[in-house]
């Protein structure tokens, strides 16, 4: 997934803007919050994560409190659409701009991704609460619940070199977030909640436990170069969980 503003000029936008992922974030409800789920011992340790407080997220922008969804059954990999040559020291500022775009531009409740990983391998907490427990994001229309959205900061079209540190950072988050019984090399059956996904609302979709955004939605995200590395990423996550 990418932001409609940030993607302009990057060469990443192929589909009309109306086809990008919008409006699956606004899960608004006046009903009381569900009780927080019991903690599940992770299959891999929690990696170092830069908190929202450290990257100075604008908490006044957030429209809804985190909605905790329980165990994570699948990972969806995205890219953000930023140019790839950024200085990693500038990432906090880039994330603040991304949060503003997701809330004010897309109309979402907060930044859409649960986590963002930069080309230096640093992991950032995205949507509020994600650093503590599984939170419903706004990353994959039709499949936001019981999944985690991890965004690679950059644009990964054909021919782009995907940094090793970036892949390692993504793998560490995925290994930590996935339910202990999930097979990183396997598949999972998920029920679509939105007709605008590749699967009609109510349909059961069989997807890779670690999927690219394009597997569930009509988009080229996370870019051909990053998508081609998914088999390698699954193997890395499986090794991290076997330790």
C-alpha positions in Angstrom: 0.0 0.0 0.0 1.2 3.5 -0.5 -0.1 7.0 0.2 -1.7 8.7 -2.7 0.3 11.9 -2.1 3.7 10.3 -1.4 3.4 8.0 -4.4 3.1 10.8 -6.9 6.2 11.2 -8.9 7.8 8.0 -7.7 6.7 5.9 -10.6 4.9 3.5 -8.3 1.3 4.5 -9.1 -0.2 2.2 -11.7 -3.8 2.0 -10.7 -6.3 5.0 -10.5 -6.3 6.5 -7.1 -9.8 5.3 -6.5 -8.5 1.7 -6.5 -6.0 2.3 -3.7 -6.7 1.1 -0.3 -9.1 3.6 1.3 -11.9 3.4 3.8 -11.1 0.1 5.4 -9.5 1.9 8.3 -12.6 3.7 9.6 -13.8 1.0 11.9 -16.0 3.3 14.0 -18.2 2.0 16.7 -20.1 3.3 19.7 -20.1 -0.2 21.3 -17.9 -0.8 24.3 -14.4 -2.1 23.6 -13.9 -5.8 23.9 -11.8 -7.1 26.8 -8.2 -7.3 25.9 -7.2 -10.8 24.9 -5.0 -12.9 27.2 -1.3 -12.7 26.4 0.2 -15.4 24.1 3.8 -16.3 24.6 5.5 -15.3 21.3 7.5 -17.8 19.2 10.3 -15.3 18.8 11.5 -12.4 20.9 10.3 -8.8 20.5 12.8 -6.9 18.4 13.9 -3.4 19.3 11.1 -1.0 18.2 11.2 2.8 18.0 8.1 3.9 19.8 5.7 6.5 18.7 6.8 8.7 21.6 10.4 8.6 20.2 9.5 9.4 16.6 7.0 12.0 17.9 3.7 10.8 16.5 1.0 13.4 16.7 -1.4 11.7 19.1 -3.9 14.6 18.7 -4.5 13.3 15.2 -5.6 9.9 16.3 -9.4 9.5 16.0 -10.0 6.2 17.8 -8.4 4.2 20.5 -6.6 1.0 19.5 -8.8 -2.0 18.7 -7.1 -5.1 19.9 -7.8 -8.1 17.7 -6.2 -11.1 19.4 -3.6 -13.4 17.8 -2.0 -12.6 14.5 -2.6 -15.3 11.8 -1.0 -13.6 8.8 1.5 -10.9 7.8 0.9 -8.5 4.9 3.9 -6.8 3.4 3.7 -3.3 1.9 5.9 -0.5 0.7 5.2 3.2 1.4 6.0 4.7 -1.9 8.8 7.0 -0.7 12.0 7.5 -2.8 14.6 5.0 -1.8 17.6 7.3 -1.2 16.5 8.8 2.1 18.8 9.3 5.0 17.7 7.1 7.9 18.1 10.0 10.3 15.1 11.6 8.5 12.7 8.7 9.0 10.9 10.2 12.1 10.0 13.2 10.1 8.9 11.0 7.2 6.7 9.0 9.5 5.0 12.1 10.9 4.2 13.2 7.3 2.9 9.8 6.6 0.6 9.8 9.6 -0.8 13.2 8.7 -1.4 12.0 5.1 -3.2 8.8 6.3 -5.4 10.7 8.7 -6.1 13.9 6.9 -5.7 12.7 3.3 -7.2 9.2 3.5 -9.6 9.8 6.4 -8.2 7.0 8.5 -8.1 6.9 12.3 -4.3 6.8 12.5 -1.3 5.7 10.4 -2.4 2.6 8.6 0.5 0.2 9.1 1.2 -1.6 12.3 5.0 -1.3 11.8 7.3 0.5 9.4 10.9 -0.7 8.7 13.5 1.5 7.1 16.4 0.6 4.8 18.8 0.6 7.8 16.7 -2.1 9.4 15.2 0.0 12.2 11.7 -1.0 13.2 9.1 1.8 14.0 5.8 1.4 15.8 3.1 2.5 13.4 -0.5 2.4 14.5 -0.9 3.2 18.2 -0.7 0.2 20.5 1.0 -2.1 18.0 4.2 -2.2 20.0 2.4 -3.9 22.8 -0.4 -6.1 21.5 -2.0 -7.0 18.1 -4.0 -4.0 16.9 -6.4 -3.8 13.9 -4.7 -1.6 11.3 -5.7 -0.1 8.0 -3.3 -1.8 5.8 -5.1 -4.5 3.8 -8.7 -3.9 2.9 -10.8 -6.9 3.8 -8.2 -8.5 6.0 -7.2 -6.0 8.7 -8.3 -8.1 11.7 -5.9 -10.7 13.1 -3.2 -9.7 10.7 -0.2 -7.4 10.9 0.7 -4.8 8.3 4.5 -4.3 7.9 5.5 -1.5 5.5 9.0 -1.2 4.0 9.9 2.4 3.7 10.6 3.0 0.1 9.6 2.0 -3.4 10.6 -1.4 -4.7 9.9 -1.6 -8.4 11.7 -4.1 -10.7 15.4 -3.7 -10.5 15.5 -2.1 -7.1 18.1 -3.5 -4.7 16.3 -4.5 -1.4 18.6 -3.8 1.5 19.5 -6.9 3.6 19.0 -4.9 6.8 15.4 -4.0 5.7 14.5 -7.7 5.1 16.1 -8.7 8.4 14.0 -6.0 10.2 10.8 -7.2 8.6 11.6 -10.8 9.4 12.1 -10.0 13.1 8.8 -8.3 13.4 6.9 -11.1 11.6 8.6 -13.8 13.7 7.6 -12.0 16.9 4.0 -11.1 15.8 2.8 -14.4 14.3 0.9 -16.8 16.5 3.1 -19.6 17.8 1.2 -22.2 15.8 1.4 -20.2 12.5 3.7 -21.7 9.8 5.6 -18.9 8.1 6.1 -21.1 5.1 2.4 -22.2 5.1 -1.0 -20.9 4.2 -3.9 -19.6 6.2 -7.7 -19.3 5.6 -9.0 -15.8 6.1 -12.6 -14.4 5.6 -12.9 -11.2 3.6 -14.7 -8.4 5.2 -14.9 -6.1 2.2 -16.2 -6.5 -1.4 -13.4 -4.3 -2.7 -10.7 -6.9 -1.9 -9.8 -9.6 -4.4 -12.3 -11.7 -2.5 -15.9 -10.8 -2.0 -17.1 -10.1 1.5 -17.7 -13.3 3.4 -15.6 -15.4 1.0 -12.8 -17.6 2.5 -9.4 -16.8 1.0 -6.5 -19.1 1.2 -3.4 -16.9 1.5 0.3 -17.3 2.4 0.8 -16.7 6.1 3.3 -14.1 4.9 1.7 -12.4 1.9 2.3 -9.3 -0.2 -0.5 -6.7 -0.3 -1.1 -7.6 -4.0 -2.2 -11.1 -2.9 -5.4 -9.8 -1.4 -6.0 -6.5 -3.3 -5.6 -5.2 -6.8 -2.3 -3.4 -6.5 1.4 -3.8 -7.3 2.3 -3.2 -3.7 4.9 -4.1 -2.3 6.7 -3.7 -5.6 8.1 -6.4 -7.8 11.6 -6.4 -6.2 10.3 -6.9 -2.7 7.6 -9.3 -3.7 10.2 -11.6 -5.3 12.0 -11.8 -1.9 8.9 -13.2 -0.1 10.1 -16.9 -0.3 13.4 -15.9 1.3 11.6 -13.8 3.9 9.4 -16.8 4.9 12.4 -19.0 5.3 14.1 -16.4 7.5 11.1 -16.0 9.7 10.8 -19.7 10.1 14.5 -19.9 11.2 14.0 -17.2 13.7 11.1 -19.0 15.3 13.0 -22.3 15.4 15.6 -20.9 17.8 
